[in-house]
């Protein structure tokens, strides 16, 4: 995922907007600013890793779902689906931009007890009201559609096959960044190491090179490093890097139909990846905060937990082989695993774009658009994202989202 040609020093000493972090959240915001005719300011994006090799965007599984328990999260995914399917049109009809689709194999949540089955029923009510097409399936109905599952312990399933599955997040990221740069957004390979605060504003950021840059507004889009960035402004942010493991598998006996992203009650998930390959993932156990540069893989997690779960749920996968594996990071919001968006309650020009807890890629178009609106107008216009405001962190009032993976 290397990106060539990034400057090593800002061209100017002052910018209207400084975005800290140039992966998909920072680049989405930069692009939406560049696309807004009401915004005519200067934008600097500062990215510490110009190769993007270790950012969360590079380690994503690139999926999208409508199956959330809050209407706002459903609406956010719906905008992403529309944006992805109309990417070329959104980017001005540029014929260099590819036409993309969503591979709609869906997410299949499996409930093995009445309590979680009731959660799926309540979630479906919210999802249908928002325009999703979520279906509840009995054990027998699941078996008819997907006869390869072992369903002895399952009491209910939930699936949606509209705008839910895999999409090419890497291409969308590339075009956010490429188009923003062509429109005048400046990207610099450096790291913010300090901030200067005067009263209720951040006036300058200091780079690792020693250069000091004045800023009108500053956006924290630094993923798993968000708390470190906020600390430079004297802000405590409940976000920490949490490891997530991913494996790509080949099966000796591939399935005869697409495998939905299956969320097993154990916490393991597995889905179609290619014609004859599959992707599996899970968190570690225990699941502590780690250093943002700790990408060590726990190989025993596959052997002792993930493979036995998959082989039990899909007996045809008893003979599978790991092709490749990697460790990525969630920017984990310890309060409620939902985004923190918009301005700080005291430092008026410090804007959060943080804490997506694994939902970031699929939420990036709506969150970038919303952040760009806030930076331009001082309000969210297209979609009211104010429930994600920082003041809920201060008050300790979590957003209750029951569909967390």
C-alpha positions in Angstrom: 0.0 0.0 0.0 3.0 2.3 -0.5 2.3 5.8 -1.7 5.0 7.6 -3.6 5.7 11.3 -3.9 4.6 12.6 -0.5 6.4 15.8 0.5 8.6 15.8 3.6 7.9 19.4 4.7 4.8 21.7 4.5 4.9 24.3 1.8 3.5 27.0 4.1 3.7 27.9 7.7 -0.1 28.3 8.3 -3.2 26.3 7.2 -6.9 26.7 7.8 -7.3 23.0 8.5 -4.6 20.6 9.8 -5.6 16.9 9.7 -3.4 14.6 11.8 -3.6 11.2 10.1 -3.8 10.6 6.3 -5.5 7.1 6.2 -9.1 6.7 5.2 -10.7 8.9 7.8 -8.3 11.8 7.3 -8.4 11.4 3.6 -12.2 11.2 3.5 -12.4 14.4 5.4 -9.8 16.1 3.1 -11.7 14.9 0.0 -15.1 16.2 1.2 -13.5 19.5 2.0 -12.0 19.7 -1.4 -15.4 18.7 -2.9 -17.4 21.4 -1.1 -17.8 24.6 -3.1 -18.5 26.5 0.2 -15.0 25.7 1.5 -12.1 27.6 0.1 -9.5 27.2 2.8 -6.1 25.5 2.9 -5.7 21.9 4.1 -2.6 20.1 5.3 -2.7 16.3 6.0 0.1 15.0 8.2 0.8 11.3 7.9 3.6 9.7 10.0 3.8 6.6 7.7 3.8 7.5 4.0 3.7 3.8 3.1 0.5 3.2 5.1 1.8 -0.3 5.8 0.8 -0.3 9.5 -2.3 1.8 9.5 -5.7 0.3 10.3 -6.9 1.0 6.8 -4.2 -1.4 5.4 -5.3 -4.2 7.8 -9.0 -3.9 7.4 -11.3 -6.8 6.2 -13.2 -4.2 4.1 -16.7 -5.2 4.9 -20.0 -3.3 5.3 -23.2 -4.1 7.1 -26.6 -2.6 7.7 -27.2 -4.8 10.8 -26.7 -2.3 13.6 -29.0 -1.7 16.5 -29.1 2.1 16.2 -30.8 3.9 13.3 -27.9 6.3 12.9 -25.3 3.6 12.4 -27.6 2.0 9.8 -27.9 5.3 7.9 -24.2 5.8 8.0 -23.6 2.4 6.3 -26.4 3.2 3.8 -24.6 6.3 2.7 -21.3 4.4 2.3 -23.1 1.8 0.1 -24.5 4.5 -2.1 -21.1 6.3 -2.3 -19.2 3.1 -3.2 -21.7 2.1 -5.9 -21.6 5.6 -7.4 -17.9 6.4 -6.8 -17.1 7.6 -10.3 -20.2 9.9 -10.4 -19.3 11.2 -6.9 -15.8 12.0 -8.1 -17.1 14.1 -11.0 -17.4 11.4 -13.6 -13.7 11.0 -13.8 -13.2 8.0 -16.1 -10.0 7.0 -14.3 -12.2 6.1 -11.3 -13.3 2.5 -11.4 -16.9 1.4 -11.1 -17.3 -0.5 -7.9 -20.0 -2.8 -6.5 -20.7 -4.5 -3.2 -20.4 -8.2 -2.9 -23.7 -8.9 -1.2 -23.2 -12.1 0.6 -24.4 -10.5 3.8 -23.7 -10.9 7.5 -25.2 -13.9 9.2 -25.6 -13.5 13.0 -26.1 -16.8 14.8 -27.9 -16.8 18.1 -27.5 -19.8 20.4 -29.8 -18.6 23.2 -33.1 -16.9 23.6 -31.6 -13.7 25.0 -29.5 -13.0 21.9 -32.4 -14.1 19.6 -34.4 -11.3 21.2 -31.6 -8.8 20.5 -31.7 -9.9 16.9 -35.5 -9.4 16.8 -35.2 -5.9 18.3 -32.3 -5.0 16.0 -34.3 -6.1 12.9 -37.2 -3.7 13.9 -34.7 -0.8 13.8 -33.1 -2.0 10.6 -36.3 -2.5 8.7 -37.6 1.0 9.8 -34.4 2.5 8.3 -34.9 0.7 5.0 -32.6 -2.4 5.4 -33.9 -5.8 4.3 -32.9 -7.9 7.3 -34.4 -11.3 7.5 -34.8 -13.5 10.6 -34.2 -17.2 9.9 -35.2 -20.2 11.9 -32.7 -23.0 12.2 -34.6 -24.9 9.5 -34.5 -21.9 7.2 -30.8 -21.4 7.7 -30.2 -25.1 6.8 -32.2 -24.8 3.6 -30.2 -21.8 2.4 -26.8 -22.9 3.8 -26.8 -26.7 4.3 -23.2 -26.8 5.2 -23.6 -25.4 8.7 -23.8 -27.4 11.9 -26.8 -25.8 13.6 -27.5 -28.0 16.5 -27.1 -25.2 19.1 -28.6 -22.4 17.0 -32.1 -21.0 17.7 -32.2 -18.0 15.3 -30.3 -16.3 12.6 -30.3 -12.8 11.1 -29.1 -11.9 7.6 -29.3 -9.0 5.1 -28.3 -9.4 1.5 -28.7 -5.7 0.4 -25.6 -3.6 0.5 -24.0 -5.9 3.0 -20.8 -7.8 2.5 -17.4 -7.0 0.9 -16.4 -3.8 -0.9 -13.1 -2.5 -2.2 -12.1 -0.1 0.5 -8.5 0.2 -0.7 -9.6 1.7 -4.0 -11.9 4.2 -2.3 -9.1 5.2 0.0 -6.7 5.6 -3.0 -9.2 7.9 -4.8 -10.1 9.9 -1.7 -6.4 10.7 -1.3 -5.5 11.0 -5.0 -8.4 13.3 -5.8 -7.9 15.5 -2.7 -4.3 16.0 -3.7 -5.2 16.9 -7.3 -7.6 19.5 -5.9 -4.9 21.2 -3.8 -4.9 19.3 -0.4 -1.3 19.1 0.8 0.0 15.8 2.2 3.2 15.7 4.3 5.2 12.7 5.6 5.9 13.7 9.2 4.5 13.3 12.7 2.9 15.8 15.1 4.9 15.7 18.3 3.4 18.7 20.1 0.7 21.4 20.2 0.5 24.9 21.4 -2.7 26.0 23.2 -3.8 29.5 23.9 -7.1 29.8 25.8 -9.7 27.7 24.1 -7.8 27.1 20.9 -4.9 25.1 19.5 -2.8 27.7 17.6 0.1 25.6 16.3 1.3 22.0 15.9 4.9 21.0 16.1 6.3 18.4 13.7 9.0 15.8 14.3 11.2 17.7 11.9 11.0 20.7 14.3 8.8 22.8 12.0 5.9 24.6 13.7 2.7 25.1 11.7 -0.2 27.4 12.6 -3.7 26.0 12.3 -7.2 27.4 12.1 -8.7 24.0 13.1 -7.0 20.7 13.9 -8.6 17.3 13.2 -7.5 14.2 15.2 -7.7 11.4 12.6 -4.9 9.3 14.0 -6.6 6.0 14.4 -5.3 3.8 17.3 -2.9 6.6 18.2 -5.8 9.0 18.9 -5.3 9.2 22.6 -1.7 10.1 22.2 -2.7 12.9 19.8 -5.4 14.2 22.1 -3.0 14.2 25.1 -0.8 16.7 23.3 -3.8 19.1 23.6 -4.3 18.1 27.3 -7.3 16.0 26.5 -8.0 12.5 27.9 -9.5 10.2 25.3 -10.8 6.7 26.1 -9.4 5.1 23.0 -6.7 2.4 22.9 -5.2 0.1 20.3 -6.6 -3.4 20.5 -5.3 -6.3 18.4 -7.5 -8.1 15.9 -6.3 -11.2 14.1 -7.1 -12.2 10.5 -6.4 -15.4 8.6 -6.9 -16.2 4.9 -7.7 -19.8 4.3 -8.0 -22.3 1.5 -10.4 -25.3 1.9 -9.7 -28.8 0.5 -13.5 -28.9 -0.2 -14.7 -25.4 -1.1 -18.4 -24.7 -0.4 -20.8 -24.8 -3.3 -22.2 -21.3 -2.7 -21.0 -18.0 -1.2 -20.3 -18.0 2.5 -21.9 -15.1 4.4 -19.9 -13.3 6.9 -20.9 -15.7 9.7 -20.7 -14.3 13.2 -20.4 -17.4 15.4 -21.6 -17.1 19.1 -18.0 -17.8 20.1 -16.9 -14.5 18.6 -15.1 -16.0 15.6 -16.3 -14.8 12.2 -15.6 -16.3 8.8 -16.6 -15.3 5.3 -16.0 -15.7 1.6 -12.8 -14.1 0.4 -12.2 -15.4 -3.1 -13.7 -18.2 -5.3 -11.9 -20.8 -3.3 -10.6 -18.9 -0.3 -12.1 -17.6 3.0 -11.3 -15.1 5.7 -11.6 -15.6 9.4 -11.0 -13.3 12.3 -11.3 -12.9 16.0 -9.9 -10.9 19.0 -7.3 -12.2 21.4 -8.3 -13.5 24.8 -7.7 -11.6 27.0 -8.1 -8.4 24.9 -5.8 -5.8 26.5 -4.6 -2.5 25.2 -1.3 -2.8 23.3 1.3 -0.5 21.9 0.3 0.9 18.5 3.4 -0.6 16.8 2.8 -4.1 18.3 1.7 -6.4 15.4 2.8 -9.7 17.0 0.6 -12.6 15.9 -0.6 -15.1 18.5 -0.3 -18.3 16.4 -1.9 -20.4 19.2 -5.1 -18.5 18.8 -5.7 -20.1 15.4 -4.8 -23.6 16.5 -6.5 -23.6 19.9 -9.6 -21.6 19.2 -10.4 -20.4 15.7 -9.9 -23.6 13.7 -11.9 -25.8 16.1 -14.8 -23.3 16.1 -14.8 -23.1 12.3 -14.5 -26.8 11.8 -17.4 -27.4 14.3 -19.7 -24.8 12.7 -18.8 -25.9 9.1 -17.7 -29.5 9.1 -16.7 -29.3 5.5 -13.9 -27.0 6.7 -12.2 -29.6 8.8 -9.4 -29.6 6.2 -8.4 -26.0 5.7 -5.0 -24.4 5.4 -3.8 -20.9 6.4 -2.4 -19.1 3.4 -1.6 -15.8 5.1 -2.3 -14.0 8.4 -2.0 -10.6 9.9 -2.6 -8.5 13.0 -4.4 -5.2 12.8 -5.6 -2.7 15.4 -9.0 -1.5 16.4 -9.1 2.1 17.6 -11.2 0.9 20.5 -13.5 3.3 22.3 -13.6 1.8 25.8 -16.8 3.7 26.7 -19.1 2.3 24.1 -17.2 1.2 21.0 -18.7 4.0 18.9 -17.2 7.0 17.1 -16.2 10.2 18.8 -16.9 13.0 16.3 -16.9 16.8 16.3 -15.4 19.5 18.5 -14.0 19.3 22.0 -16.3 20.9 24.6 -13.6 23.4 25.7 -11.0 23.5 22.9 -13.3 24.8 20.2 -11.0 24.2 17.2 -9.9 20.6 18.2 -12.1 18.2 16.2 -12.3 14.5 16.9 -12.6 11.8 14.2 -11.8 8.8 16.4 -12.8 5.6 18.2 -14.5 3.6 15.4 -13.7 0.3 17.1 -13.6 -1.7 13.9 -16.4 0.1 12.0 -14.1 2.8 10.5 -13.7 1.8 6.9 -17.5 1.2 6.4 -18.3 4.5 8.1 -15.5 6.6 6.5 -17.5 8.3 3.8 -20.3 9.5 6.1 -17.9 10.5 8.9 -15.6 12.3 6.5 -18.5 14.2 5.0 -19.9 15.1 8.4 -16.5 16.3 9.7 -16.0 18.4 6.5 -19.4 19.9 7.1 -18.6 20.8 10.7 -15.3 22.4 9.7 -17.1 24.4 7.0 -20.4 25.3 8.6 -20.0 24.6 12.3 -22.8 22.0 12.1 -23.7 18.6 10.6 -26.0 19.1 7.6 -26.4 15.9 5.6 -26.8 13.5 8.5 -27.1 14.5 12.2 -24.0 13.0 13.7 -24.3 15.0 17.0 -24.9 11.8 19.1 -21.2 11.1 18.6 -20.1 14.4 20.1 -17.3 14.4 22.7 -19.6 15.7 25.5 -21.1 12.2 26.0 -17.6 11.0 27.0 -17.4 13.8 29.7 -20.9 12.8 30.9 -20.3 9.1 30.8 -23.4 8.6 28.6 -22.6 5.7 26.2 -24.4 5.1 22.9 -25.9 1.6 23.3 -25.1 -0.3 20.1 -25.8 -4.0 20.6 -24.4 -5.1 17.2 -20.6 -4.9 18.0 -18.2 -7.4 16.4 
